[in-house]
């Protein structure tokens, strides 16, 4: 299937067969069948049950073969051992799409995976597509179609909103649908995709990108089967102005434990996906409900971008807590214009007309509490310096009236706003008002701040520069295998990265003879394939001032290593010019098995693992993109003037990252790791220099 319209047609069937249909609501087939009827499916239903003549007054059939027409869609919830035979029958019948609820396929080990592959091959020979197995089906309010057995669907009606949702977990889809429904959040389509034996995440993503009834796409991701297609679809979604929001499972998994380089262990599965998503403006979030809150907000206020927040609250404490949480999330409080401050002064006591605005600070001689809500919301959201309003309500005698008037004031403007409803049952009537008007709201401040923070990230996206690999880059040639430091630096220098002078000596006598050509002060390092992190075993000594000191240092170094690592083969010593810098960074590159070449940049030196301050960039990258990445690091403040010291040469570092990314892109078909640690950064105009490097190219 090459066209998203083909899948859209399959997922809007004119007829559905339910294999395993039943009146027994303790069975999957029974719940599926009843839910399909309950939610008003307009097409033809074919219940398949050999033991009944009819079910809920609809004629049944003993098997799919006996159905008089060819159903567009078949859904089955049967024991695993019966699925293969049913798929054969469906394929022979000419069915175009089947949903398999049943589990115990690839999710249960090699034997189940083999069976799963068999049913996929049977389906493909007949051009039949499969959803699942091990899924919960689909919920499609846009198509008035429910093929899902979740108890969450025991509701009177489905809320229809322009939000698409793709979930790799069936139970989680049902749970989140239930929670979203309780907050007035509906969907265009929800898909549980299970094992993705045939149709997979990217198929549904592409369909939703082209779906006219969907304006925001939400996903719950456990893994990406087609990484390059995912990147291409993310770019397409951007082009079509459809935000993609995602929650990824496995954020804390430890990832690669390769000892070769820090960059391998730092760029685990989640960190890599996070980098890819950031490069494509796919917004990764931690909380699914915050994701839905943001999706509803973005669908209600399409295209709006935010960078600051105005808080209107019924409590001084609520305002203080809101300001704290927003500050922690690096969300600025809006600065009101002089006109707005003047208007507010007419209604608030002295010193109260500022952000956050506590409605309790009104002038009691001017307005009652409900009227002040409407007027305040209207004034502040009309301010051109305000991006979004956050209404934080606490328990009060008239929560419903206050909410109603806040909405009235906000709706006189075009500005987006969210509501945080902190009370318990005392605010239930206010919540029903919000639900009835499809207003984005949450019961926790944390969810609101998470949603706003993600919205800000989406708003700040800068389209990456298109990078063309220039002609005339050096050949990789014989640079293969695990390289020593000298060869690694030679490769880096060939691609335009600055490296310090060095010379290799096979023994102490040779080292003493070579030292004058390197120049003092110098650095001595042990050279051994068995010693990855030299400083851990005393294999690096800095600032050696003379031949006499060099001889003493090397003798002591050899003795210490032979005691701690007696089996290590010592090839010799590297003598290097002693380079100074104001700051140490790590820059590295690797080829991710899924997403290809990437560059890793972060705090360097001996603190690299301790600080874990790094950013990953898909390669190649421009110098401008590299500079923006540097500015996102925790240590970015150190690049600027600091306590009388001049600013650092960020431009030189950005250029070094760019040159390393060209090397990484050149190695796109190879397994490789490259690491510079540290890259010493000098004062502005003085450049940077790599003083230690490792490379492995297989």
Buried (B, 14 or more C-beta within 10 A) or exposed (E): BEEBEBBBBBBBBEBBBBBBBBBEEEBBBBBBBBBBBBBEBEBBBBBBBEEBEEBEEBEBBEBBEEBEEBBBBBBBBBEBEEBEEBBBBBBEBEBBBBBBBBBBBBEBEEEBBEBBEBBBEBBEEBEBBBBBBBBBBBBBBBBBBBBBBBEBBEBEEBBBBBBBBBBBBBEBBBBBBBBBBEBBBBBBBBBBBBBBBBBBBBBBBBBBBBBEBBBBBBBBBEBBEBBEBBBBBBBBBBEEEBBBBBBBBEBEEEBBEBEBBBBBBBBBBBBBBBBBBBBBBBBBBEBBBBBBBBBBBBBBBBEBBBEBBBBBBBBBEBBBBBBEBBEEBEBEBBBBBEEBBEBBEEBBEEEBBBBBBBBBBBBEEEBEBBBBBBBBBBBBBBBEEBBBBBBBBBEBEBBBBBBBBBBBBBBEBEBBBBBBBBBEEBBEEBBEBBBEBBBBBBBBBBBBBBBBBBBBBBBEBEEBEEBEEEEEBBEBEEBBEBBBBBBBBBBBBBBBBBBBBBBBBEEBEBBBEBBEEBEBBBBBBBBBEEBBBBBEBBBBBBEBEEBEBBBEBBEEBBEBBEEEBEEBEBBBBBBBBBBEBBBBBBBBBBBBEBBBBBBBBBBBBEBBEEBBBBBBBBBBBBBEBBBBBBBEBEBEEBBEEEEEEBBBBBBBBBBBBBBBBBBBBBBEEEEBBBBBBBBBBBEBEBBBBBBBBBBBBE
